[in-house]
Amino acid sequence: ATDTNLTVTPLVGIAPATVAEIAVAPNPFAERFAVTLPEGLQGNPVIRVRDIRGKTLYQLQLETNTAQSRLDIETGDWAAGVYLLDIQSTDYSETRKLIRR
């Protein structure tokens, strides 16, 4: 399993201190995966996992993210296939493709 890291260049008007490094591992996954959020995301970040048809299977809104957060997401009886992980906060939005074996 490999970790996937992403560095996002800040948008105009957002200080470089808010550059986010988000890790999702493992991907592909079997029964669970972890999402690690950096400190500094503004607002209350929302983590959502959707199936390929758009149905929300998991959603969590975090309180103000003042410290690094790691979420372990259990996938229970999800079928093998492709899923979409949405990460949204006041100053950040990203969708990643996940694969369940």
Steps between C-alpha positions, in 0.01 A plus 500: 500500500623846421421833660363768273603853588385817330632850538256772403623841391311772688247708311533878472438656841574184699818510704761230427453370855173337386662277239350157566662160487235231513590132517268212411628146557487229398355545154390253375350388833329187629299561819610847612708800405630807684477867409753731664419872493757766583443775751395828351196411289249780553143449613362159588637253242253250356616153398262308274530169312266435208455199278541543126126574467529789745336337803660621825626205704694693765498863611658677795529870577792576728513779752745781421819328396765639734723194506580219260216250483508135396174329412485122471206418275357147520347390171294210635292340227591737217537316169830485314528792260567872463400759761541878520644671808396866533689728739359851538568791731469876474826536306550154351312252283618176349358173367712186485435162344518200735497135404368219719641157420 
